[in-house]
Amino acid sequence: HDLNDADAARRRLPFEERAFDAVTCALSVDYLAQPLDTLADVHRVMRSGARIVLAFSNRCFPSKVVGHWLRTDDAGRVRLAAAYLQHARHADDG
């Protein structure tokens, strides 16, 4: 499944709402072209009380990673990932 597809409808996760008790994203959040939309969709498929784990390192492929990830340090990346998750929790609040 291509989470960086230019077509938002094709990026949508092919799962029903509230299908998962846990979600992991290992070593790829820094490569998401639309991280806010993608994590909002991840939130859509998570059950109430579900856990999400985002794992990333301080190494990347600079030619592939999204720009804002490169323009900050390790602590900034943690804050950025936290902001992504905060946005995802509130994306459907309207």
N, C-alpha and C positions, 0 to 999 in steps of 0.2 A: 504494500500500500504506500503510495507516494504522498507523504505529508507536505511536500513542497510543490505539489502540482499547482499550476497557475489558476486552475478552475476550482473555486471554493467547494463546489458540489462534489467534485471528485476527491478533494482532501478529506471530506467528512468521513469519520470512522464508520465502518460498516457493521455497527453493533446497535442493538436496541438501547434505549435509555435505561440507566440504572442496572446494567448487566454485570458489573464487576465489583468485587470486594476490595481489590487492590490493583494498582497500575504501577508499572515501572518504566522508566525511560533512562536507559543507560548510554551515556556518552554520545548523546545526539541533540540535546536541547539547544546547544550552541549552534547547530546547523539548521534549525527551523527558520524558514523564511517568514512565517506568520505565527510566531510563538503564542501570541495572545489568543488568536482564533483557534489554534490547534489545542491549546490547553483548556480553553473553554469547552471545546468538543470532548476532550478527555473527561472533563468534569461532568458533562452530560451523561456519559456512559458509566459513571461511578455511582454506586449505591450510597445512600446516606451513611456517614460514618466510615466510608472506605478510605484507605490510605493511598497516597501517591509517593513514590520515591523517584527523585531526579538525581542521577549520579553524573558528575562531570569531573574532568580533570583540568589541570592547568596546562595541558598540552592540546594542541589542535592543528588542523591544517589551515593555515592563515588564508589560503586562496579559496577555501570552501566555507569557513565559518562566517556568520553574519557580522557585519561591521561593528555594531555596538558591543559585541562580546570582546572584540580585540581592543577597544578603546578604554577598557577598565582593567583593574587588577583582580586578584582572587577574591578579596572581600567584596568588591563591586559586583562580581559575577554571582556571588551568593545572594546579594541584595537584589540583583536583577531577576534571578530565578524565583526568589520569594515574591517579588512584584508580579511576575507572570502568574504565579499560583493565586495570589490575592485577587488579581483581575479575573481569573478563571472562576473563582468562587462566586463572584458578583456579576458575571457576564449575563446571567439569565434573570437578574433582579429587575431589569427593565427600568 
